[in-house]
Amino acid sequence: MEVAFSTSTGVLIDQDFHATTRFSVWHIGADEACYAYSVPVKELERSRDDRISAKVSALQDCAIVCARSISGPAIAKMAASKIHPIKTGGSVSIEEMITRLQEVLRSNPAPWLRKAEAQPAW
């Protein structure tokens, strides 16, 4: 499955969804993970709603988006696009979050997560 991380460094999840300048997208499975690509964010839209839609659209292939914080309107748009938001509440390393996700995948993941993992991403 593809997972996007809101990051300024490529190492830490250290950006809020609304303010991020790029997302680092990884392919993650229960026993493997690899960097896939970056999604640079171009803030050309005028209203906040347009910026949210543009980001969600750019991340439409991702099953999960991790950010330090995510607003209610962004969560709603992600849910409508079948993207699961994860708020870290602070800076967390991407490596640590990947490890946590893999632990869940190896144990007893929720049905939506099993389905997302089953989708071919690579």
Long-range contacts (C-beta under 8 A, 24 or more apart in sequence): 1-27, 1-28, 1-29, 1-62, 1-63, 1-64, 1-116, 1-117, 1-119, 1-121, 2-26, 2-27, 2-28, 2-36, 2-61, 2-62, 2-63, 2-121, 3-28, 3-62, 3-63, 3-64, 3-65, 3-66, 3-98, 3-101, 4-39, 4-59, 4-62, 4-64, 4-65, 4-66, 5-65, 5-66, 5-67, 5-94, 5-97, 6-65, 6-66, 6-67, 6-68, 7-94, 10-38, 10-94, 11-93, 11-94, 11-95, 12-91, 12-92, 12-93, 12-94, 13-66, 13-67, 13-68, 13-88, 13-91, 13-92, 13-93, 13-94, 13-97, 14-68, 14-91, 15-67, 15-68, 16-67, 16-68, 16-69, 16-70, 17-55, 17-65, 17-67, 17-69, 17-70, 17-71, 17-74, 17-85, 18-48, 18-51, 18-52, 18-71, 18-74, 20-55, 20-67, 23-55, 23-58, 23-59, 23-65, 24-94, 25-59, 25-62, 26-94, 26-98, 27-121, 27-122, 28-98, 28-101, 28-102, 28-105, 29-102, 29-105, 29-117, 30-102, 30-105, 30-106, 30-117, 31-102, 31-106, 33-98, 33-102, 34-122, 36-121, 36-122, 48-73, 49-73, 52-77, 53-77, 56-81, 56-83, 57-81, 59-83, 61-121, 63-113, 63-116, 63-117, 63-119, 64-101, 64-116, 66-92, 66-97, 84-112, 84-113, 84-116
